[in-house]
Amino acid sequence: MRDALFNELMQSAGEALEHARGKRDLRTTVLPQPPKPMQSREIKRLRERVHASQAVFASSLNVSTKLVQAWESDRRAPEGSSLRLLRLAEDYPSIIFAGIRNRENNETSARRSKRSPRRSTSAHQRNKAAKHHSVSRRAG
């Protein structure tokens, strides 16, 4: 075991020496630059550009609505993966916010149905006619 380890170390030292002498190219990885900071007005402009409420925008980014509100009111600034995702969303909104109109329409419908259930026109007409009929019977 020690001989194998020693041979591996010697091989690595030889490769390092070759690189130092310019005889060997090592594989290097160039990392992307970190995204530039995003101002509150840029975030709001992006959200308005995709026609999203703060709640839908937050859901699309997998963050809380409170966080989006804090970004837009300049109480906090996006950082890390959220900042990277926002910058990607600027360039590729159709990928990040795919189906956003459908979700927003569904949310609006759900809110309406919670407030007061809508009656169908025929049911509404039947109720109106029944009330009118009972009133006219009392009067006559």
Order of alpha helices (4+ residues) and beta strands (2+ residues): alpha-alpha-alpha-alpha-alpha-alpha-alpha-alpha
